[in-house]
Amino acid sequence: QSKGKKPLFVQLVLDNIWSLYEAVMKRDKEKIEKIVTSLGLRIGARESRHADPKVHLNAICSQWLPISDAVLSMVCNKIPSPLDITAERVEKLMCVGARTFDSLPPETRELKSAFMKCNSEGTAPVIVFVSKMFPVDAKALPQNKPR
């Protein structure tokens, strides 16, 4: 950078995104058309004529850089298989708050083996795990609190 050269990531990724953003916000139709055709995208007339340029930008970016596909493939590649889960982890997932696994009803405790097998047969019980995640400041976590 001392000689005025940009890092490779900036040259190959950020400059392209920024030029697309500028072209759409300035309504440079020739540049937008060139970008869309070079990327092989199909933008609907409704999005391209919309009064808000962010709608047009969103239509282009959702086809060019589909974040949902990228996130799903990353989750599939990085998260471990459910078949590799330990019995202790299953018990923690099945218990809420201060309840222990032994305090659960017998019918619920029987689901532990089905949970670990991840069986997809028609006779296997259907188990759904719902989780709500929200950001917490690192200082608020118990291991980071001063003692």
VEXVODO-256782 format. One line per 4 residues: number of its first residue (from 1); their letters; for each residue x, y, z of C-alpha. Coordinates in steps of 0.5 Angstrom, whole numbers, padded with zeros to 4 digits. Each point is the difference from the previous one (the first is absolute). Layout:
<nodes>
NUM = a = X,Y,Z | ...
</nodes>
This chain:
<nodes>
1 = qskg = 0000,0000,0000 | 0006,0005,0001 | 0001,0000,-0008 | -0007,0001,-0001
5 = kkpl = -0002,-0007,-0002 | -0007,-0003,0003 | 0000,-0006,0003 | -0002,-0006,-0004
9 = fvql = -0007,-0001,0004 | -0002,0007,-0002 | 0002,0000,-0007 | -0004,-0007,-0001
13 = vldn = -0006,0001,0004 | -0001,0007,0004 | 0001,0004,-0006 | -0005,-0004,-0005
17 = iwsl = -0005,0001,0006 | 0001,0007,0001 | 0000,0001,-0008 | -0007,-0003,0000
21 = yeav = -0002,0004,0006 | 0002,0006,-0003 | -0003,-0001,-0007 | -0007,-0002,0003
25 = mkrd = 0000,0006,0005 | 0002,0005,-0006 | -0005,-0004,-0005 | 0006,-0001,-0005
29 = keki = -0005,-0004,-0005 | 0006,-0002,-0005 | 0005,-0002,0006 | -0006,-0004,0003
33 = ekiv = -0002,-0004,-0006 | 0008,-0001,-0001 | 0000,-0003,0007 | -0006,-0004,-0001
37 = tslg = 0002,-0003,-0007 | 0007,-0002,0002 | -0003,-0004,0007 | -0005,-0003,-0004
41 = lrig = -0006,0002,0004 | -0007,0001,-0001 | -0003,0006,0003 | -0008,0002,-0001
45 = ares = -0002,0006,-0003 | -0004,0001,0007 | 0006,0001,0004 | 0004,0004,-0005
49 = rhad = -0005,0005,-0001 | -0002,0000,0008 | 0001,0007,0003 | 0005,-0002,0005
53 = pkvh = 0007,-0002,-0002 | 0000,-0005,0006 | -0005,-0004,-0003 | 0004,-0001,-0007
57 = lnai = 0007,-0001,0004 | -0004,-0005,0004 | -0002,-0004,-0006 | 0007,0000,-0003
61 = csqw = 0003,-0002,0006 | -0005,-0005,0002 | 0002,-0004,-0007 | 0007,0002,0000
65 = lpis = 0002,-0002,0007 | -0006,-0004,0003 | 0002,0000,0008 | -0005,-0005,0002
69 = davl = 0003,-0005,-0005 | 0007,0002,0003 | -0002,-0001,0007 | -0004,-0006,0000
73 = smvc = 0006,-0004,-0004 | 0005,0003,0006 | -0005,-0002,0005 | 0000,-0007,-0003
77 = nkip = 0008,0000,-0001 | 0002,0002,0007 | -0006,-0002,0005 | 0002,-0007,0002
81 = spld = -0005,-0006,-0001 | -0006,-0001,0004 | 0003,-0007,0001 | 0006,0002,0003
85 = itae = -0004,0003,0006 | 0002,-0003,0007 | -0005,-0002,0005 | 0002,0005,0005
89 = rvek = -0002,0005,-0006 | -0006,-0003,-0001 | -0002,0001,0007 | 0002,0007,0000
93 = lmcv = -0005,0001,-0006 | -0006,-0003,0003 | 0001,0003,0007 | -0003,0007,0001
97 = gart = 0003,0005,0005 | 0002,-0003,0007 | -0004,-0007,-0002 | 0004,-0006,0000
101 = fdsl = -0001,-0006,-0005 | -0002,-0005,0005 | -0006,0005,0002 | -0003,0000,-0007
105 = ppet = -0006,-0005,-0001 | 0002,-0007,-0002 | -0003,0001,-0007 | 0005,0006,-0001
109 = relk = 0006,-0004,0003 | -0002,-0005,-0005 | 0001,0005,-0006 | 0008,0000,0002
113 = safm = 0001,-0006,-0004 | -0004,0002,-0006 | 0003,0007,0000 | 0007,-0003,0000
117 = kcns = -0002,-0005,-0006 | -0003,0006,-0005 | -0004,-0006,-0003 | -0004,0002,-0005
121 = egta = -0005,-0006,-0001 | -0008,0001,0001 | 0000,-0003,0006 | 0005,0005,0004
125 = pviv = -0002,0006,0004 | 0001,0006,-0003 | 0004,0005,0004 | 0000,0007,-0001
129 = fvsk = 0005,0005,0003 | -0001,0007,0001 | 0005,0005,0002 | 0000,0008,0000
133 = mfpv = 0007,0003,0000 | 0001,0007,0002 | 0007,0004,0000 | 0003,0001,0007
137 = daka = 0005,0004,0002 | 0006,-0004,0002 | 0001,0004,0006 | -0007,-0003,0002
141 = lpqn = 0002,-0007,0000 | 0002,-0004,0006 | 0007,-0002,-0001 | 0002,0008,-0002
145 = kpr = -0003,0003,0006 | 0004,0002,0006 | 0000,-0004,0006
</nodes>
